[in-house]
Amino acid sequence: VIFKLIFLKEILISRNQIEKIPEEIKYCEALKILDLNDNPVGDIGSGLLTLKNLKLLDLQGVMYGPTLHKQIMESLPNTKVRLDPPCTCME
């Protein structure tokens, strides 16, 4: 249902058990802020990468290894991405 809200600008869903960002998020073309703080998101999917208006993605609170950390940062060059520092213990 959320992904039918094409004019939605903010999604604030921190501290849940969200593990994957569904591909359907691509329909939220007006989205500027996606707060997934303290969610075990291991798969950001490709739908998120199509959001041209996304200004802030918050993925703090979950430890990522250097490879996934770098992949997330490089995939969203025009978005401020908040991530905890990568942990070499993850690889």
Secondary structure, DSSP 4 states (H G I P E B T S, - for coil): -GGG-TT--EEE--SS---B--GGGGG-TT--EEE-TT----B-TTTGGG-TT--EEE-TTS---HHHHHHHHHH-TTSEEE-PPP-GGG-
